[in-house]
């Protein structure tokens, strides 16, 4: 007679290739059985009947800003990880720049790691910064356990986290290539964006649409082309963050065809919101790159369906509400740019993708679990429902509809451009390493804390 910690019965088990009816047996945080039916003599501490539900590998969100240490008034690791869990995410990668100080030197790594081990209810990876000042510290950061490096090709908005000039970028790529690691890049042209922003402000053009116009698609295209050329010279893996349009997707596809080791991500806001949302919602919908036109949203979906997008991440970039406040007539260039979205990624993909455009659950799973795990070197420990893998699962009810309300959000500040929108498809359970951390709208904090994921 087999004894399990948790058995999940009668679920529709989703992989990147298929959906099969079956049971999952979990013991000591690992999946130990996946079969059409677990033997009826088997026992478990708990059994979940997933009849008519769908079981996905837990989402891996490779792009999150949780801002500890130093800016917990913006968001914290505990509240951030709870909101991620509520969205079916079981592993996240924290960005280095919005912490204070930002994570650019080795002695800062353990501070962040220790905080995450005390506060995160799901597993986590940590990216180190790539800035002009820390090129001689990259090897030590890698030894600490960073899962990759993050750099900016335009102003980051954080004065302690400088953007990369061309020489620093190329030198950083060469060093990181030697470390067999990966660089995630915010790719917008500093020359183009700063020039157009200064020009707009000098002419008194400070409305939402003026901000969007100051960061045109060509500023992304130029930076991505430049980054890929340098990556090709350095023989370094790169990952292009938060792509907002299909023109960049086309350029990345061409570079892949010539052998550049490059992947790209897009985000739920670029797949569902438009520049009109910046006009109607103001700073709540301000992000960088900015939201684009409806046709750009449609073209991104076509690229996704064609298999030209590698990863979906949230780029959850919260701030305290005062930094988004425009009530005194502030110009939009001076308010914080970042969208709170960690809890809504899967909801957007189900509503806008599965229901409206016929995107398969298999592809959604591939983009949110298997591909992120592979790209960052943690597959098959993560990203799949297989014997021996971590028992990380998102269990969803495809048919459950809801309107997102402010009180549903578990962020430190209940702010999101998705509030008031209707979604079909709801996370019912989130399981991390066999621990039920979310159930039917509530966080279940049994004291389990996530661990650092190293590739």
RAURQUI-V222734 format. One record per residue. N is the residue number from 1. RES is the residue in one letter. BURIAL is 1 if it has 24 or more other ideal C-beta (glycine too) atoms within 12 Angstrom, else 0. Layout:
n: (N:N)
res: (RES:RES)
burial: (BURIAL:BURIAL)
//
This chain:
n: (1:2:3:4:5:6:7:8:9:10:11:12:13:14:15:16:17:18:19:20:21:22:23:24:25:26:27:28:29:30:31:32:33:34:35:36:37:38:39:40:41:42:43:44:45:46:47:48:49:50:51:52:53:54:55:56:57:58:59:60:61:62:63:64:65:66:67:68:69:70:71:72:73:74:75:76:77:78:79:80:81:82:83:84:85:86:87:88:89:90:91:92:93:94:95:96:97:98:99:100:101:102:103:104:105:106:107:108:109:110:111:112:113:114:115:116:117:118:119:120:121:122:123:124:125:126:127:128:129:130:131:132:133:134:135:136:137:138:139:140:141:142:143:144:145:146:147:148:149:150:151:152:153:154:155:156:157:158:159:160:161:162:163:164:165:166:167:168:169:170:171:172:173:174:175:176:177:178:179:180:181:182:183:184:185:186:187:188:189:190:191:192:193:194:195:196:197:198:199:200:201:202:203:204:205:206:207:208:209:210:211:212:213:214:215:216:217:218:219:220:221:222:223:224:225:226:227:228:229:230:231:232:233:234:235:236:237:238:239:240:241:242:243:244:245:246:247:248:249:250:251:252:253:254:255:256:257:258:259:260:261:262:263:264:265:266:267:268:269:270:271:272:273:274:275:276:277:278:279:280:281:282:283:284:285:286:287:288:289:290:291:292:293:294:295:296:297:298:299:300:301:302:303:304:305:306:307:308:309:310:311:312:313:314:315:316:317:318:319:320:321:322:323:324:325:326:327:328:329:330:331:332:333:334:335:336:337:338:339:340:341:342:343:344:345:346:347:348:349:350:351:352:353:354:355:356:357:358:359:360:361:362:363:364:365:366:367:368:369:370:371:372:373:374:375:376:377:378:379:380:381:382:383:384:385:386:387:388:389:390:391:392:393:394:395:396:397:398:399:400:401:402:403:404:405:406:407:408:409:410:411:412:413:414:415:416:417:418:419:420:421:422:423:424:425:426:427:428:429:430:431:432:433:434:435:436:437:438:439:440:441:442:443:444:445:446:447:448:449:450:451:452:453:454:455)
res: (X:X:X:X:X:X:X:X:X:X:X:X:X:X:X:X:X:X:X:X:X:X:X:X:X:X:X:X:X:X:X:X:X:X:X:X:X:X:X:X:X:X:X:X:X:X:X:X:X:X:X:X:X:X:X:X:X:X:X:X:X:X:X:X:X:X:X:X:X:X:X:X:X:X:X:X:X:X:X:X:X:X:X:X:X:X:X:X:X:X:X:X:X:X:X:X:X:X:X:X:X:X:X:X:X:X:X:X:X:X:X:X:X:X:X:X:X:X:X:X:X:X:X:X:X:X:X:X:X:X:X:X:X:X:X:X:X:X:X:X:X:X:X:X:X:X:X:X:X:X:X:X:X:X:X:X:X:X:X:X:X:X:X:X:X:X:X:X:X:X:X:X:X:X:X:X:X:X:X:X:X:X:X:X:X:X:X:X:X:X:X:X:X:X:X:X:X:X:X:X:X:X:X:X:X:X:X:X:X:X:X:X:X:X:X:X:X:X:X:X:X:X:X:X:X:X:X:X:X:X:X:X:X:X:X:X:X:X:X:X:X:X:X:X:X:X:X:X:X:X:X:X:X:X:X:X:X:X:X:X:X:X:X:X:X:X:X:X:X:X:X:X:X:X:X:X:X:X:X:X:X:X:X:X:X:X:X:X:X:X:X:X:X:X:X:X:X:X:X:X:X:X:X:X:X:X:X:X:X:X:X:X:X:X:X:X:X:X:X:X:X:X:X:X:X:X:X:X:X:X:X:X:X:X:X:X:X:X:X:X:X:X:X:X:X:X:X:X:X:X:X:X:X:X:X:X:X:X:X:X:X:X:X:X:X:X:X:X:X:X:X:X:X:X:X:X:X:X:X:X:X:X:X:X:X:X:X:X:X:X:X:X:X:X:X:X:X:X:X:X:X:X:X:X:X:X:X:X:X:X:X:X:X:X:X:X:X:X:X:X:X:X:X:X:X:X:X:X:X:X:X:X:X:X:X:X:X:X:X:X:X:X:X:X:X:X:X:X:X:X:X:X:X:X:X)
burial: (0:0:0:1:1:1:1:1:1:1:1:1:1:1:1:1:0:0:0:0:0:1:1:1:1:1:1:0:1:1:1:1:1:1:0:0:0:1:0:0:0:1:0:1:0:0:1:1:0:1:0:0:1:1:1:1:1:1:1:1:1:1:1:1:1:1:1:1:1:1:1:1:0:1:1:1:1:1:1:1:1:1:1:1:1:1:1:1:1:1:1:1:1:1:1:1:1:1:1:0:1:1:1:1:1:1:0:1:1:0:1:1:1:0:1:1:1:0:1:1:1:1:1:1:1:1:1:1:1:1:1:1:0:1:1:0:1:1:0:0:1:1:0:1:1:1:1:1:1:1:1:1:1:1:1:1:1:1:0:1:1:1:1:1:0:0:0:1:1:1:1:1:1:1:1:1:1:0:1:0:1:1:1:1:1:1:1:1:1:1:0:1:1:0:0:1:1:0:0:1:0:0:0:0:0:1:1:1:1:1:1:1:1:1:1:1:1:1:1:1:1:1:1:1:1:1:1:1:1:1:1:1:0:1:0:1:1:1:1:1:1:1:1:1:1:1:1:1:1:1:1:1:1:0:1:1:0:0:0:1:1:1:1:1:1:1:1:1:1:1:1:1:1:1:1:0:1:1:1:0:1:1:1:1:1:1:1:1:1:1:1:1:1:0:0:1:1:0:1:1:1:0:1:1:1:0:0:1:1:1:1:1:1:1:1:1:1:1:1:0:0:0:1:1:0:1:0:0:0:0:1:1:1:0:1:1:1:1:1:1:1:1:1:1:1:1:1:1:1:1:1:1:1:1:0:0:0:0:1:1:1:1:1:1:1:1:1:1:1:1:1:1:1:1:1:1:1:1:1:0:1:1:1:1:1:1:0:0:1:1:1:1:1:1:1:1:1:1:0:1:0:1:0:1:0:0:0:1:1:1:1:1:1:0:1:1:1:1:1:0:1:0:1:1:1:1:1:1:1:1:1:1:1:1:1:1:1:1:0:0:0:0:1:0:1:0:0:1:1:1:1:1:1:1:1)
//
